[in-house]
Amino acid sequence: MPPSDRRAEGIASMPSPLPHARVRAVRNSALRAGIVPLLCVPYLAGTWSAEHRPAMAVVVAVLLAVSGLTAAAARLIARSRLRLVVQLTTLVATMEAYAALAWLDGGVFSTMGALLPFTVMLFAVTMPPRAFVVTGAFSAVAYWVVVLTGGPAPQGYAAIYTIGIACVSGACLHYAGAMASLKRRLAEQSRIDPLTQCLNRRGFDERLAGELAEAERAGDPAVLLLIDLDSFKAINDTYGHRAGDDLLAFTGRTLIEQLRAHDAVGRVGGDEFAAVLSGIDAQGAEIVVSRLYAALDGAASASIGYACYPAEASTGEELKHLADERVYQDKARRHRQVPAAEAVSRVLSVPAAPERPSVSPLERRRRAIAAGGLLGAADPAVGMIYVLAFTAGHPHRLALGVLMMVAIVVGLLVRLLATPLSRHAAAGAIVMAVTAVQFTIALAVVALDGGAGSPLAFGLFAPMPFIVMTTPRLGRPLVAAIAVGYLAIAFFVGTPSIWFSLCHLNGALAVTLVCASKAAEAARQRSRLRELSRTDPLTSTLNRRGFTERFTAELSHAQRHHRALALLLIDLDGFKQVNDSQGHAAGDDLLVWVADTLREGLHSHDVVGRLGGDEFVVLLTSHDAPDVAGAAATLRAAISARIGASIGTAVLGVHGEDFDALYAHADHDLYAHKSASGRGRSRRTAPPVLCEQSEYRQASKR
């Protein structure tokens, strides 16, 4: 049997051992570290006559040199075993340098006094949580050394900055952790077959490559199993696609239950499964195969082949080729027949495997709104601490307290109502209005407390990085408004110096720019993972999960606007013979061609999906009911250039009101056409879901 070349592509395309991502991370980290000292250069040039400027210039020059050298040596550092030591040493030296600049410039209330706080904010969104805790603690110690030994600062200034930085950092860490969890779940979802809950083709190829690499490193054996269900096409023809789906899910559950927890099981084709077993030789493989035969016998009898690493093959492609040959040798030796209805019905008596948690498209919005509300409450709460502890005798103390309380209440309401807000059509406008209210309050309290030098001015800067991370579209104009408002307060109300205001603002903007860049990169990664989790890796059409989500959205739209909607179920005639005679690679090529042909024959807003094997499904959103039969005939004629196809149709409102009803009618219609043309067998006289007299359903009840 020819090897399945397309299945082996996952092995060939695996990344090389060169740590490209690590090199990029080291280089980007070094370049980011150079942003802050670069911003110090104009300040030093403009105030050169002030005290300690030569010493400060030396510190800035050293920081820039370290940043440049680290970026240039990124590849060497990434390969080194001392990488973490080098990065930690550089980080500690940078913190000490920032503390030295603040001390030389007059203390934490000086222009350079904000370097450490803003750098800690940057670390909160760029470092792993454990590393940040250590770095943040060291930075806090360095900051308070400057507080105690440097120049004087207004009452409560250092305390409020410390508490504020801790709150903002905590919020950023919480949100970053939530987004990392979302990314992990999306990555897992993109590798899982939605019907069987096994690995899909992409996920299994990646897992196989990893297991072989580990086996080579440890010198252990490994076994690749290929499992091909017998007479699966006949099961679909006899009992319907619903029964076929149940049988596939049963097979996946059985394989997972019969193998060890750390063994990998994947569905790599329509009715084809695979498993990779680590630490097992040929003798152990025979025992496992015998156990699988017994577990699958009757309802889901299968032909099984295996290949051993490294005794019989040394690469993934060679293992697949040998196991594939043994599958067809096994198939030729065994008598295959369509299972009886009673045997197939066993699959319904087995509890379904728990479905892995899905990732809602609204989850990121909900988390962003909730985190924004939390920060919107925490920021004024820090301000309230300042009002209560450090403003005795202040002429505007009552007004400051009232404004802080209003901001706290608004933030808590947003946090509590995050879930319904995320589902609301006007969520963006509501969040913008709430943010405008909180921004106005922040401007007012800074102005009432004396201007840009007030400890409360930190409340203007604190949300900026978080805003661009959670709401990029709203973030850019809002950050611009905050910058303009801060400069207006500095000009009209007061500031310690123009350099003080400019450097504080530039520091906040620099951190915000880095956060925006990381947020954009993370959004692209999530978008790609979301696409992979909803796309069939072979044909690039929607998979079962993606089609179900799209159908739900289109159904809601059609019902709301009284639009036509039709479902087409497409089954290729004789596809199993193509696989058996020409090999799985030829079958894969044919499936890709059919998917392309369907897309070319439909409007751009019609939807094409592959539910598994040679079963395609089309959602027509651009045809009225009388046109559906013509559309099906057109697609059938286009596909017939290479293979015959049977197509069943169902129209919303005529044959059902939901996916299950439409699918059942289309399935029945498909096999009526198949039987009438002599291309298949069907013992069914009614749709299998709408009626209960099918042998499969009756047997399952017995």
N, C-alpha and C positions, 0 to 999 in steps of 0.2 A: 504494500500500500504506500503510495507516495506520501512524503511528510507533509504536515500542515504548516506550510511556510509562513502563512500569515500569523498563525499563533506563535511562531518563533520570533516574530519581529520584536515582541516585547523584550526578549532576551538581548537581541542585538542592539537595541536602542537604549539599554540601560546606561546611565552616566558613568563616566570613567572615574577611577578613584581620586583624581585630582580634585581637591576641595575648592572648586570655583566659588561656591557660595561663601565659604569661609574667607577666601581671599577678598571677595567683594565686601564682606562685612568689616574686615580689618581696615581696608582702604577707606570705606565710607566713614567709619568711626574716626579715623585719623583726620579726614578732611573736615568732619563736623567739629572736631576739637580745635581746628584752626580758625573757626568762624569768630569765636569770642575774642581772642587776642587781636585778630584783624580789625575788629570794631574798636579796639582800644587805641589804635594808631592815630586816628584823627584827633581824639581827645588829648593825647600826649603832645601832639604837634601844636594844638591850639592853646595849650596851657604850659608850654615848655619852661616858662619862667617860674613856675610854682615849685614848691619844695619836693625833693626826692625824685624829680623827673628822670635823670640819667639812670638811677637804679631801676625805676619802673620800666624804662625802655629796654634795659637788659633782660628783665624778666619776660617782657612781651616777645622780644627777639628769640629767646630760648624756647618759648612756647611755640612760636611759628616754626622754628627749626625742627623741633621734635615732631610737630604735626606733619611737616613735609617729608622728613626722613622715614617716619612710620608708614606714610602712604606709599612712598617709593619702595620700601622693603616689605610691602604687604604680603607678597607671595612667599618670601622667605619666612616671615613670622608665622603665616598660616600653616606652613609645613613643619615648623619647629615644635618639639615637645615642650618647650618653655614658653609657648605662646601665651598661656594664661598668666604666667609670671611676668612676662614683658608687659602685657596689657595692664595688669594690676599695678605694677611699678609706675608705669606712665600715668595711670589714673591718679595714684596717690600724689605723685609729683605735681600734676596739674592742679589738684585741690590746694596743695601747699602754695603753689604759685599764685592762685587766685586770692588766697588769704593774705599772702604777702603784699599783693597789689592793693587790696582794700586797706591794710594796715598802713602802708606807705602813703596812701591817698588821704588818710585822716580818719579811718574807722568805717563802721558799717553804714553810717549816714552820708558817706562821701559818694562821689560819682561811681567809684569802683566797688563800692560796698554791695552792689546788687549782683556782682559776678557769681558768687557762690549760690545764692538762692535760685537764680535763673538756670544755672548749670544743673542743680539738683532737679529742677523741673524737667530739664532735658533728659536726665538720666532716668526719670520715672517712666518715660515713654520709649526709651531705647534700650533698657537693660532688663535682663530677667529679674523677677522679684527678689530672689535670694541675694543676688549680687547687689541689687539696689539697696536692700536693707543695710548691708555692710557699708556700702559707699555713702548712703544717706547719713548713717550714724557718724562716720568719719567727717563728713562735710559739716554736720551740726557741731561737732567738737571744734573744728577749725573756725567756724563762724563765731562761736562764743568765745574763743580765745581772742579774736579780733574785737569782740564786744567789750571784753574785760580789760584789754590792754591797749586798745586803740583810742581814737578820739571820741568825744561825747556824741550821744544821739538823743533825740526827743524821747520823753517818757513813753515806754511801751512799744517803741519802734522795733527793737530787736525781737521782743517776745511775739508781737503780732506777725512779723515776717516768718518767724520760726513755725508758729502754729499754722499760719496760712499755707506755707510751703508743704507742711506735713499733710494738711487736708487735701490740697490739690494733687499732691503726689499719690496719696491714697486713692483718690477718685480716678486718676489716670491709670494707676496699677489695676484697679478693679475693672475698668473698662477694657484695658489692654488684655487682661486675663479672660474677660468674657469674649472678646473678639478672637483670641487665640483658641478658646474652646470651640467657638463657632467654626473656625477654620479647620480644626481637627475633625469635627463632626462632618463637615462638608467633604473633607478629604476621605474620610471613611465611607461616607455615602457614595462618593464617586467610584468606589471600588467594590460596591456590593450590588449583586443582582437583586432587583426589587421583588421578584417572584419567589425565589428560593432562599433568600437571605444568605446565600453563599457568596464567595468572591466572584466578581465578574471576570471577563477575559483579561482586562487590564490589570485588575488587582491580583489575579492569580499569576500572571506572568511576572509581575514585580516580586511577589512572594517567592516564586520558584527561583528567581535569580538570587534573591537574598539567602534562601536556604542552601543553594549550591555554593555560594560564596562562603557561608559559615561552615559547611561541610568540608570544603577545601582547606579552610583555615585550621579547623580542629582535627582534620584527618578522619572524619567519621563517614560512614556510608549514608546513602539516602535512596529513596525509591519514589519514582513517579508512577502513579496509577492513572489510567484512562478508562472511563466507564461510559459505555454507549448503550442506551436503552434499546431493547429489542422490540420491533414492530410498533414503535411509537407513532409513526404516521398512521398506521391502521387503527390505533387507539383513538387518535383524533378523528379519523373518518367514521369510526363506529359509535363512539360515545360523545363526541363533540369536544371543542377546544377547552371548555370549562373543565371537563374531566382530565384532559391532557395537562392543563395547568395544575390541577390538584395533584396529579401524578408526579409532575416535576417537583413541586414543593415537597411532597412526601419523600421523593428520592433524596433531595438535598438534606432534609431533616434526618433521614436514616443514615446517610453517610457521615454526617456530623456526629450523630450519637454513637456510631460504631467505631469511630476513630478517636484518637487521643485529643485532648483539649488543645494541644499546641500544633496538631497537624492542620494543614491548610486544605480546605475543600473549595473548589470553584466550579461554576457552570461556565464552560468555555465555548459552548455552542447550543443549538436548539435543544437537543436531547443528549448532549455530551457533557459529562462531568470529568473532573480531574482532581487528584489529591497528591500532595507531596508529603512523604513520611520521612522524618529525620531519624538517624540512628538505627535504621532497619536494613538488613541484608536480604538476599533472595529467599532464604528460608523463612524469615519473618514475613516477607511479602506474600508467600504462598498461604500462610496462615490467615493473614488479613483478607486476601482475596476469597478464601473459602468462607470466612465469616460474612463478607459482603454478599456473596451468592445466596447464602441462607437468609439473610435479612431482606433482600430484595426479591426473593423468589415468589412467583405468582403474580402479584399486583404490578411489579416493576422489574421483571426479569431483565438482566443486562449482560452484555459481553464485556469482559474486563481484560485489559492487558497492562503489563508493568515492565519497567526497565530500571536497572540498578546503577547507581553512581557510587564509585567510579569503576566498578567491576565490568560493566557492559558498555557504558558510554560516559563521556567526560564533559559534554556540554548539554545545555537545555534542548537544543535542536536535535541532537542525536538521541536523547532520551525520548523525546516526543515521537520521533520517527520509529524507533524500536517498539515503544509501547503501542503505537498506532497499528503497526504490523500485527502485533499479538492480539489486539482487539479483533481484527478481521479474521485471524486464524481461529480465534475462539468462536466467533460468530458463525464461521463455516462449519465447525464441528457440532454445533448445537442445533436442536430442532426448535424453531421459533414459531409461535402462534399468538394470535390476539388473545389476551387474557379474558376469562369469563367476567360477566358483569359483577358477580359476587366477589371475585378476587380484586377487581379494580376498586370496588366500593370500600375496600379496607382502608383506602387512603383517607376517607372521611372520618373514620373512627379514631385516627391518630391526632392528638392535639396539635394545633398549628404552632410553629415556632414563633416566639415573640418577635414582633417586627421591630427593627432597630429604630430608635427615635429619629423622626424626620426633622429637617431644618426648615422652619417656616420662613417664607420670604419676608415676613414682617418682623422677624425676631430681631434683626439688627436695628430696625427703627425703634422697636420697643426698648431695647437696651440703651440706645442712644438717648431717648427721651428720659428714661429713668435715671441714667447717670447724669444727664444735664440737670434734672430736677434736684438730685442729691447735691451736686456741686452748687446749684443755685441756692440751696438752703445752708450748706456748710460755709460758703463764703461770707454771707452776712452774719452767720453765727459767730465766726471769728471776730467780725466787726463789733458784734454785741459784747463780746468779752472785753474788747478794747474800751467800749463806751462805759461799761460797768466798772472796770478796774482802773482805768487811767485818765478819765475825763472829769474828775471831781472839780466843780467850779467852772466847767466849760459853759459858755453862754448858750450854746446850741445843743446841750446834752440831751434834753427831752426830744427834740426834733430828730436827732441822730438815732436815739433808741426806737422811736416810732417807725422811722424809715427802715431800720434794720429788721424790726419785727414783721413788717409788711413783706419784705423780701424773703424772710425765712418762711412765712406762711405760703407765699406763692411757690417757692421752690418745693416745699413738702407736698403741696397739692399736685404739682406736676409729677412728682415721684409716685404718688399714690394712684394717679390716673393715667400712668404711662401706658397700660395695656389698652384701655378704650381709646386713648388718644392715637395710638399707633394704627388703629383700624379706621379712624375717622378720615374722610376724604379731605378735610381741611386741616390735617395735622400740621403741615408745613406752615400755614398762615397762623395757626394758634401758637405754635412754638415761637415763631417770629414775634408775635405780639407780646408773649410772656417775656421773651428775651429783651425786647425794647423797654418793657416796664422795669425789669431788673437793671438794665443798663442806665436808665434815667435815674433810678434810685442811687446807683453807685456814683454817678456824676454828682448828684446832689450832696451826698455825704462827704465826698472828697472836698467839694467847694466849701461846705459848712465847716470843715475841720482845718481849713487854712491853705489848701492848694496842693500842688504836686509833691510837696515834701511831707504830706500827712502819711502816717502809717496806713491809713485806709486806702491810699492810692494803689496799694498792692492789690486791692479787690478789683481794680479795673484790669490789671494785667493777668491776674490768676486764671480767668476763664479762657483767655485767648488760645492757648494751645489745645485745650480741650474742645473748644468750639469747632476748630477746623478739623479735629479728628472725628467728631460725632456728626456734624452737619456741614459738610464741605461747601455746599451751594450757598447756605446762609452765612457760612463762616467768613468768607472773603469780604462782603460788604460790611458785616458786623465788626470785624477786626479793623477795617478802615475807619468806621465810625468811632470806635474806641480810641484809636490813635488821634483822630482829629479832636475828640472831646478832651482827651488828656492834655494835648497841646494848648487847647483853648483855656483850660483851667490854669495851666502854667502861665499863660500870657496875661489873662485877665484877673486871676485871683492871687497867684504867687508861686514862686519856686525858689529853692535854694540857689540854683544857677541854671542857665540854659543848658550847660553841659550835663548837669544832673538829670534834667528831664529828657534830653536827647539820648543819653546813654542808657537810662532805664528803659525808655521806649524801644531803642534799637535792640537791647538785650531781649526784651519780650518778643519783638518781631522775629529775631533770629531763632529763638526757641519755637515760635509758631511756625516759621517756615520749615524747619526740620520736621515738626509734627505733621504738617500738611503733606510733606513729601512721603513720609512713612504711611500716613493714612491712605494716600492715593495708591501706593504700592500694595498695601494690604487689601484695598478695595478691588484692585485688578486680580489679585490672587483669589479672593473670594468669588469674584465673578467667573473666573475660569473654572474653579472647583465646582461651582453651582452648575455651570454648563456641562461639565464632565459627568456630574451625578445624574443628569437628566438626558444624556445623549448615549445612544448605542455606539460603542467604540468601533464597531466594524463598518456600519453604513452611515454614521453621522446623522441618522434620523433620531427622533425622540425615542427614548426607551419607555418601558411601561410606566415608570414613575413620572417622567416628563410628560408623556401623553395624557396620563390621568389628570395631572395638574392643569394642563392646557385645555383639556376637555371641560373640566369644571369651570374654568374661567369663561370659555366660549359659550357653554350652556347658560351660565348666568347672564351673559350679555345678550344671547339670543332670546331668552325669556323676558328680559327687561325691555328689549326694543322690538319684540315680536319679529325676529329674523328667522330665516330658514336655517336648518342645520341637518346634516345627514352623515351617517357613519357607513364607511365601506370596509369590509373585511376581505382581505386578499390572501389566497392560499395558492402556492405554486404547485403545479401538477408535475409529478415525477421528479421532484427535487431530491428525494432520497436516493434515487438511481444515479443522479449526477454525482452525489457524494461517494456512493459505493463504487462507481465505475471510473471516475476521473480524479477522485481525491477531494479532501476537504478544502484544499486551496482553490480548486476550480469552483467548488460550491460557494466559497466566500466571495470570489470574484463575481459570480453570478448575482449574489445577494446585493453587492455594492452596485452593480449595473441596474438591478431592478429598482433600488432606492433612488438612483439618479433619474431613471426613466419616469418614476412616479412624480418626482419633483418637477421635472421638465414639463410634464403633461398637466400640471395643475396651476392654479393661480398662486401668487406669492403668499396670500393670506390663508390658503388652505394648509392643513397640517398633515404631515406624514410621520408615522411611527412604526417601529418594529417591536412587536410584543415578544418575539422569540422565534428561533428556528427560521422557517420560511413563511411565517405569518406576519403580514403587514396590515396596518390599519390606516385609514385615511379619514380625516374629518373635513367635510366640505362645508365651508362657510359662505361660499359665493354662488351656490346653485339653489334654485327653487326646487320643490318636490318633483315636478314633471321632468326636470333636467337631470335628475340623479342617475336614472337608468342609462341615459346617453353618456354621461361622464364615465360610468363604469364600463360601458362598451368601448369607449375611446381608450381607457387605460388598459383594458384587456387586449385590445388590438396592438397597442404599443409594446406590451410585454411579450406578446406572442412571437415577436421577432427572434427571441432566443428560447423561450420556454412557455408552455401553456399555463394559464392561471384561471382559477375560479374566483368569482367575486360575489359576495353577498352584500345587500344594501339594507339600510333602515333609516327612516326619516323621523325626525323629532315631531312629536304630536300626532303622528300616524301610527307608528309602531312602538312607541314608548316615550317616557318622559325623563329617563335617566340612562346612564351608561349601561347598567346591567340589562335593562330591557332592550335597548337598541342593539347591544352586542349579541344577545340571545337571538333576536330576530335575524340579524345579519348572518350569524353562524348557521341558522337553519336555512336561510335563503342560499347561502354559499353551497351547502351540501346538496340542496335540491338541484342547483345548476350542475354540480359535479356528478351527481347520480344520473341526471337526465342525459348528460353527454358521455356517460360511460367512463369517466375519469376517476371515479372513486366509489366507495361503498358507503351506504348509510342504512342502518336499521331503524333510524329515527323517523317518526311521523309527525313530530311536533317540536317546536323550539324547546331545548332542554331545560331552560330556566322558567319559561312561562308556563309550561305544562309539567306534570309530575309523572307521566306514564312512561318515561324513558327507562330502559332496563337499568341504566347506571343509577338513576335516582331511586328507583324502586328497591334495587338491591341494597343501596346504602341505608334505606329505611329499615329493611329487614335485619 
